[in-house]
Amino acid sequence: MLNAPDNMCVSPRGGPVLCEDGGGTEYVHGLTTDGEIFRFASNDADLRTSGTAGKNVPANDYRGSEWAGAVFEPTNGSWLFLNIQSPGITLAITGPWRRGAL
């Protein structure tokens, strides 16, 4: 069902979050309390367009790079931090984690 998930964490409501590492389009998956796997996010980091890359991030297509290091901030779990391994960028996602599918 998944393509080599190798990073995982648990959401504030207790749902597993799985980072896929398989080649091609890379996904972050969630697992519902009923045991159903669903796609939560995909790596769509194509930074070749002018103005989208950062000062220390070369403009390139990083969509094949794996997700890694998923973790919820420990104070109240409002933010999920995820890394795209290459070029080494971190994303912060907020949500109603205790009310959602994760």
C-alpha positions in Angstrom: 0.0 0.0 0.0 2.8 2.4 0.8 6.2 2.8 -0.9 8.8 2.4 1.8 7.6 4.7 4.6 10.5 5.3 6.9 9.6 8.4 9.0 6.6 8.6 11.3 5.1 10.5 14.2 1.8 10.6 16.0 -0.6 13.4 15.8 -2.1 15.2 18.9 -5.3 13.0 18.6 -3.1 9.8 18.3 -3.2 9.2 14.5 0.0 8.0 12.8 1.6 10.2 10.2 3.8 8.4 7.7 6.5 9.9 5.4 6.8 7.9 2.2 10.2 7.3 0.6 9.8 5.5 -2.6 10.7 7.4 -5.7 8.4 9.3 -8.0 5.8 11.5 -6.3 6.5 11.5 -2.6 3.6 11.6 -0.1 2.8 12.1 3.6 0.1 9.7 4.6 -2.3 9.5 7.6 -4.0 6.6 9.2 -7.6 6.9 10.4 -8.9 5.4 13.6 -10.6 2.8 11.3 -7.3 1.8 9.9 -7.7 3.5 6.5 -4.6 5.0 4.9 -5.0 8.4 3.2 -2.8 10.8 1.4 -2.3 14.0 3.4 0.3 15.9 1.4 2.4 15.4 -1.8 5.8 16.9 -2.5 5.1 19.5 -5.3 8.3 21.5 -4.7 9.2 22.6 -8.2 11.3 25.7 -7.5 12.5 26.3 -11.0 10.2 29.3 -11.5 11.9 32.6 -11.0 11.4 34.0 -7.5 10.3 30.8 -5.8 13.7 29.6 -4.6 15.2 31.0 -1.4 18.5 32.7 -0.9 20.2 29.5 0.0 18.0 27.1 -2.1 19.0 26.7 -5.7 16.1 26.8 -8.2 15.4 23.2 -9.2 12.7 20.5 -9.4 12.7 18.8 -6.0 9.4 16.8 -6.4 11.3 13.5 -6.3 12.9 14.3 -2.9 11.5 12.4 0.1 9.7 13.7 3.1 11.4 13.3 6.4 11.3 14.4 10.0 7.6 14.8 10.6 7.0 16.2 14.1 4.3 18.1 15.9 5.4 21.0 18.1 5.3 19.9 21.7 3.5 22.8 23.4 0.0 22.3 22.1 0.5 20.4 18.8 -0.8 23.2 16.6 1.9 22.9 14.1 3.2 20.0 12.0 6.8 20.4 10.8 7.9 18.4 7.8 11.2 18.4 5.8 11.8 17.9 2.2 15.1 16.1 2.4 16.8 17.8 -0.7 17.3 20.8 -0.8 16.8 20.7 3.0 13.7 22.8 3.4 11.2 22.7 6.3 7.5 23.4 6.0 5.1 24.3 8.9 1.5 23.3 8.6 -1.2 24.3 11.0 -4.6 22.7 11.3 -7.3 21.5 13.7 -5.4 18.3 14.3 -7.6 17.2 17.2 -10.7 17.4 15.1 -9.3 16.1 11.8 -8.6 12.7 10.3 -5.1 12.7 11.6 
